[in-house]
Amino acid sequence: MAESTLIPRRERRLAALRSALREGSWRGAARMIAAMHPAEVALLMESLPPAQREVVWNFVEPEVEGAVLVELSDEVRQAFIEGMDANELLAAAENMELDDLADLVGDLPEAVSLQLVKSMDQQDRERLKTVLSYEHDTAGGLMNTDTVSVRADVTVEVVLRYLRMRGELPDKTDRLFVVDRDDRYLGTVALTRLLTEDPEKSVGDILDLEGSRMAPETNAHDVARLFQDRDLVSAAVVDEQGKLLGRITVDDVVDVIREEAAHEVMSAAGLRDEEDVFAGVIPSTRRRLVWLGINLVTAFMAAAVVSRFEGTIEKVAALAALMPIVASMGGIAGTQTVTLIIRGIALGQIEWVNARWLLWKEIAVGGLNGLIWAAVVGAVTIVWYGTWKIAAIIAAATLINLLAAAAVGVIVPLLLRRMRIDPALSAGVILTTFTDCIGFATLLGLGALFLT
């Protein structure tokens, strides 16, 4: 079914469920929740106030509670975990995929985590330990150790017989991994190739040596980019000794892409990407205080620049009316540049080696735009005030501010990245400070020099 059909259908189901909850139709709500995918249940819960979330949670079947918990954002998930007893948590974690379990186990109380690990067999315990030994935002943290591997010296017929005996394959299995006697990775064989090849051929004869592989330390962003560039469904995770550790599947990568998109949107406003939109007033206020405070400090910096030219403003009141124009033009131009640079950094297109070319290119664009709009602003100013001096000053200030905005828009995100600070979170605040201060200082400074 096409995605354009699935999404409206899902939205209609969620809307119907919300309506049933509002009307108190518990039996109907229970039936709808039972028919929903765990991800849909999680989405519904995140779109409801806390009291209604509890109602929905009571309708979730115990065998899918773990799957729903994994789909919830960190903050909402933690709230539910704190309200569950040890037996409920252990039951929820039962039969979960190891990669999903690895995401959940870090949020569980320590006593429950220990009890959960003890209840696992030795093989699963070792597999979970392997996944947990890597950071969650790396290939090792994303991988699932449940893989199907075969040897290169066996025939296609033997592999097909083995698969029939096995009876079930892990989800998203599009290829088998080929290893030697010591479990060292050699390549892959696509399932479609196995079904169409001569049964007497050996696996080594149809081996894909270029099968995608990645080190467990590869960060999640690079994993997602590799899947995107090569249209992968799955990829092997191989350590530095060449040993096959596990596999990453496209569903894990979709989660990474979704989280990165949410992070960019929320960071632009100075918010955490996992922030619960229905969180209480006090926690929400506390989280937003910091960046509001930072913005206030930058506003005072701009005000301090303006205050140095109070005498000029008193003598030439027109400058006060024109100040927002200069600041606004610089802010918009800088935001355009910052957005392009942050996007380029996120896609891996921009590094320090090509930053100089980009810097001069953006300065040239800023200069050309500056000349065009300086002429427009100057012409409008002459019509308003009938004086070429004020028109020339605001035209010059506009040009200088757009040039400065272009330079700052390129340099600041790269410097923040070098300092390991997320440019999406802080570049906008720094940019606004620079463009306001430079714009005001230029306009009022030139006014003081030529008009008083």
N, C-alpha and C positions, 0 to 999 in steps of 0.2 A: 504493500500500500504506500502511496506517495506521502512524503513528509508533509506536504501542504494539506493533505487530508487528515493525517494523524494529529497534528497540532491543534486544529480547531476542535476535533473530537475530544481530545484530552481536556481542552479548556471548558468544553460543554459539560464534561463529567465532573470536573472540579466545581464548576458553577452550580450544578445540580446538588452536589454534596454539601456545599456551603448553605444552599437554600434549605436542605433537609435538616441541617444542624440548627439553623435559625428557627425553624418551625418546630423543633423538638421531635422530629420523626426518626427516632433512634433505630427502629428496625430497618427502615429504608437506608439509613446512613450505614448501618453495619453491613448490609448486602453490597452496597456500592464500594465500601472500603475493601471488602473481601475480594472484589473483582479487580481491584486496582493493582498496578505494579508498585513495588516498594518505593521506587523513585517518585511516583506520583503521590503516594501517601506522604512522603517526606516533604514534597513541594506544598501539599495542602497544609501540613502542620506548620510549616514556616510562614504561611500566609494567614494564619489565624492568631488571635490573642491567646495568651497562656492558658486561660481557663478552658477555651474550646479545644486547645491542643490535648489537654488531658482527656477530654471526651473521646476524641478520635483515637488516641493511644489505647484506650480501653477496648476499642473495637478491633485492634490489630491482632491477628492470630499470633500465638507464641512462636510458631516456627518461622515467621518472617520478621520478627521484631529486630533481630540482628541486622538483616538486610536494610530495614528502614533506618536504624540507628546510623549505619555507615553512610547513608545518603544525606543525612541531616548535616547542617553546618556545625562547626565545632561548638559554638556557644549553645545552640539549641540542644545538641546531643548531650553536652555536659549537664545541662539542667535535667534531662530525663534520667541520665545515669545516676545522678545524686538522689533521685527519688525512687530508685529501684533497689530491692534487696539483693543479696548475693546469689540466691537461687534463681531469681529472675534473670540476672545478668548472665549466669552460667548457661541457662536454658537458651537465652538469646544468642549467645556466641556459638552454640552447638551447630555443627554442620556448615559453618561459614567457610567460604573460600579463604585460603591462607593469606592472600594479599589483602583481602578485606578485614580479616581478623587482625592482621598486623596494624591496620589503621585504627582499629577499635581498642586494642589491648592497652595502648598507651594512655587512654582516657579512663580505664577502669581503676577502681581502688586497688591498692597494692595486694591486699589479701585475696581479692577476687582473681587478679591476674595470676598469682602464684597457684591458686587452686585450679584455675583453668589450664595452666601449663602442665600441672601434675596429672590432670585427667586425660591428657593426650598421649598417644603411643609414641615410642621413641623416635620413629621416623618423622612424624609430624612435628614433634618437639624440636628436632634438629632443623627442620625446614623453617619453622617459625623463627628460631634463633638466627638463622642465616638472614632472613628478611629484616629482622629487627636490628641487625648489626650495621645496617646502612641508614643514612638519613632518609626521612620520608619523601623528600623532594629529589631523590636520585633514582637512577634506573634500578639499583638494588632494592630501594624501598618500594618501588612500584611493582616489581616483578612478582610472579607467581611461580613457585617451585614445582607445580604440578605440570610436568612436561612429558611428552612421549618422544623417546629417542630410540634409534635403531642403529645397527652397525653397518658399515659400508660393505662388508664381505658377504652379506646375506642377499638372497634373491628377492625380487619383487613379490613373487608368489608367497614366500615365507612371511614377508611383512604383512601382506593382505590377510593371510591366515591368522597371524598374531592379532591383527586389529579386530577380526571377527570374533576371536576368542575373548579378547578384552571386552568387547560389547559396547563400550561407551568411551567417548573421547572428551577431554576437557573442553569447556566452552571456547569458542573462537579459534579452534584448531584448524588452520588452513594448510599447515605443513608439518612435517616431522623433522626433528633435529637428528643429524647424523653424528655419531661420536665413535671414538676408538675404544679399545679395551680399558683405557684409563679414564674414560669419560671426558676426553678432550674433544672439543668441538671441531668438526670438519666442514660442516655446511648443512644444507637443508634439502628436503625433497618435498615438493608440493603434492598434496593429496590427489589433485587432478592428474598429475603426471603418473602417479602410481596406478591409477585406474586405467590409464590408456597405454601404458608401456607393455612390452613383451614380458610375461611373467618370469621368463628364464633369465632375464637380465639381472645383474647385481645392482644393489643400491648405489655402489660406487660409480657405476656407468652413467647414472642419471643424476648424479649429485650436483647441486647448485653451489658452487664454491663461493659465489658472490652473495649468498644469503646474508641478510642484514644482521649484524651483531654489534653489541655495544658493551663498554665496560660498566661495572656496577656503580662506579662513581660518577657517571655521566649525569649532569643535572637534568631535571624534569623538562625544562624548557627546550634543551637540545634534543631530548628524546621525542618530544612533540613535533619539533621541526623535522626530524628525520622521518617520522611517520607521515607527515604531511608531504614532504618532498618526494618520497618513494611510494606513496599510496600503500602503506603496509597494513596488514591485519595483525601480524604478530612479528616479534623479533627476539632473537636470543640474547641473553645476558651472559657474558663470558668473562671470567677473571683473567688476571695478567698471566697466569700459567696456562691459559687456554681451556680451562675446565668449564663445562656448561653448568651454570648456576640456576637458571630458570628462564622464563620468557615474559615479555610484556605484550599485552594485547591492546587492541585499538580502544576498547571501552575504558581502560585506565587512562589512555592518552586523551580521550574526550573529556574526562574529568579534569585533567591538567589544563587543557585549553579553556574550559569553562571557568576554572579557578583563576587563571591568569586574566581572563576578560573581566571578571568581577573585581579582581585586584586593581586593574587599571582604572575602572570607573570609580571605585570607592576611594582610591588613593588620590585621585584628582581633587576630591573634596576634603582630603585629610582624614578619612575614615578608614577603619579596618575593614578588609574585604569580608571577614566572617561576622561582621556586626549584625545582630538580630534586629530587624526592622521593628519588631514588636517588643523590644526590650523595655524595661521600666524607665521612668523619667530620670531618676537619679543616676543610674549607670550610663544612660545615653548622654546626660548633661556632662558627667565627669569625662567621658571620652572626648567630647568635642571642645572642652575648655582649652586644651593645649594649643590647637591650631587657631582657635579664635584669638587666643592670647598672642600668638606669633603674628597673626595678621594685624592686631592692634599695635604691636611694637613697630611693624613696618609702616603703618599709617602715621604713627607719631614721627617716624623718621622723615616721611614726606612732608608732614606739617612743619617740622623743624626747618626744612629747606625753605618752605614758603615764608616762615616767620622772619627769616634773614632779609627778606625783601619787602617788609611791611611798608616802608617808606615809599618804595617804587609803586606798590599797588595803590597807596593813597593818592599818589600824584597822577597815575595812569590807571583809572578804574577799569578800562577796557581789558587790561591784561588779566584781571580776575575772571572776567567772563570767558576769556579764551583759554584759560588754563585747562579745563576739562577736555578740550579738543585735543591738545597736545598729548596729555596723559592717555586718553582713550586710544588714539591712533597708535601710539607706541605699544600699549598693552595688547591690542588686537594683533598687530604685526608680530610681536614677540611670541604670543600664544600660538600663532600659526607655525612659526619656526620651531618652537619647543615641541609641539605635537608631532611634527614631521621627524624631528631628531629622536624623540622617545620611541616612536613607532619603528624607526630604522634600527635603533639599538635593540628593541624587542625582537625584531626579525633577524638580527645578526648581520645587518647590512652595513652598520657604521662602527668603525673602530678608530683609534687614534691615527692609524696610517692614512686613512682617507679623510680625516676631519679637516685638514687644512684646505683641501679643495672645496669641501662643503662650506667652510667658513667664508671663503672669498665669494663663493657662489651666492650665499644668502646675503652677504653684505651688498653684492651687486644688485640682487633683487630688491633689497631694502632701499638702496640708493635710487633705483629707477622708480619704485613706488613712491619714495619720498619726494622726488622731483615732480612727479605728476600731481600728487596730492598737495604738495606745498604750493604749487601754482593755483590749484583749485581753492585752497584755504585762503591764500593771499588775495585772490580775486574777490571772494566773498567778503573778506575783511575790508577791502577798499569800498565795496558797496555799502557795508554797514557803517563804517566810521569815517570814510572819505579821506583817509590818510595813508600814504604809501609806506611811511616809516613803520607803523604798527603791522601793516600787511607783510613787509619784508621780515620783520622780527619773528612773527608767528610762522611764516614759511620756512625760515631758517631753523627754528626750533623743531618744527615737524620733521624736516629732513634729517637733522641730527638725531632726533629721538628714534626714527625708524632705522637708521644705521646702527645705533646703539642696541636697539631691540634685536636686530638680526644677529649681531655679534654675541650678545648675552644668550640668545636663544640656542645658539650652537654650543657655546663654551660651557655654560652652567650644567646641562644634563650630563655632558661627558665628564666634567670634574666631579659631580656628585656620584656618578657610577664608579669612577676611580677611587673615591672615598668610601665605597660600599654603602652609599645612601641611595635609596630608591628615588630616581629622578621624577617618577610619576607623582610621588608624594610631596616633594618640596620644591621642584623647579618652578612651579607657578608662583609661589609666594616670593621667591627670590627675584624672578623676572619682574613681577609687579613693582617690587621695591625699587629696582634699578630704573625701570622705565618712568615711574612717577618722579623719582628724585632727579634723574637726568632731564626729563621733560620740563619740570618746574624750574630747575636751576638754569637751564638754557634760556627759556622764555623770559624769566624774570631777570636773569643776569644781563641778557642783551637789552632788555627794557631799561635796566638801571644804567647801562653804558651809553645808550643812544637817545633815551627819552627824558632823562632827568639831568 
